[in-house]
C-alpha cells in the first residue's frame, strides 16, 4: 500500500508517495494516478517534503540520502541507479548514461527508462540532456527541466 500526500512547492503541487521501504513517487500531482493509494502523511513523507523544499531553495543535493523504492524493470532500475551518480549541477548525455551502465549502444533505451522515472529530483533524470546539450525529454516538461538545471547552476 502506498501512502501519499500533496505538497505545494515552487514547482506547483508535488505528490510524494511511499511504501514501507521508501519513496515511490516524487512527481507533479496532476500526472499521478492515485488509484490504490491512501492519502495520509507519514514521517518519511514529511522528511521528503522538507528536503524537497531545501533543494528548491538551492541548498544542494539534499534529496540524495532519501530512502527510495523505485518500481520498474531491472533495466530501468539499473539506469536509475546510474542517474543517482550524476553530480548536482552537472549534466551528461543519454550516450554517457548508456556507457555508464555498460550498454553503449542503448542510448534510446536509456532515454525510455529515464522517461519512466517517477521519483524526480531524487533520481535526477533532469540532468540528462541531448548530445548537443539540448534540453530534451523530460516527462514533467522541458520548462521544469530548465528551471531545475538553472537552480543547480548547470545552465
QUIWOQUI-V529810 format. One record per residue. N is the residue number from 0. PSI is psi in degrees with one decimal (999 if undefined). Layout:
n->(N N)
psi->(PSI PSI)
This chain:
n->(0 1 2 3 4 5 6 7 8 9 10 11 12 13 14 15 16 17 18 19 20 21 22 23 24 25 26 27 28 29 30 31 32 33 34 35 36 37 38 39 40 41 42 43 44 45 46 47 48 49 50 51 52 53 54 55 56 57 58 59 60 61 62 63 64 65 66 67 68 69 70 71 72 73 74 75 76 77 78 79 80 81 82 83 84 85 86 87 88 89 90 91 92 93 94 95 96 97 98 99 100 101 102 103 104 105 106 107 108 109 110 111 112 113 114 115 116 117 118 119 120 121 122 123 124 125 126 127 128 129 130 131 132 133 134 135 136 137 138 139 140 141 142 143 144 145 146 147 148 149 150 151 152 153 154)
psi->(132.6 137.5 136.0 160.1 148.6 125.8 141.2 126.5 177.5 -19.6 0.5 -166.1 123.8 131.6 129.4 125.6 149.3 154.4 -165.5 -15.0 -29.7 -169.0 132.7 -35.1 136.0 94.8 153.6 127.6 -38.4 -8.6 6.0 128.3 117.5 7.9 132.1 3.2 156.5 129.9 137.5 172.7 129.0 166.9 -39.2 -41.5 -41.3 -42.9 -45.3 -40.8 -40.8 -43.3 -37.4 -44.6 -42.5 -42.7 -46.3 -17.0 1.3 23.5 12.4 -162.4 56.1 -10.4 -11.7 -33.5 8.8 140.2 129.4 154.0 67.2 144.6 119.6 -173.2 168.1 -40.3 -46.1 -43.8 -35.5 -45.5 -46.2 -36.0 -42.5 -36.3 -34.7 -11.1 -10.0 117.1 150.0 134.0 4.1 157.0 155.1 165.1 167.0 -37.2 -41.2 -44.5 -41.1 -42.5 -40.4 -28.7 5.7 20.3 71.3 -20.1 8.8 29.8 -39.9 -42.6 -37.2 -43.0 -41.0 -41.6 -39.8 -42.9 -14.4 -0.9 123.0 5.4 65.9 151.9 -47.2 -33.4 95.1 68.2 -18.0 -15.1 1.4 126.7 171.1 161.4 -29.6 7.7 0.6 148.8 83.8 156.7 82.6 117.7 -24.5 1.0 141.6 -31.8 -41.5 -39.4 -44.7 -45.2 -44.4 -43.7 -34.7 -42.4 -40.8 -7.2 19.8 -9.1 999)
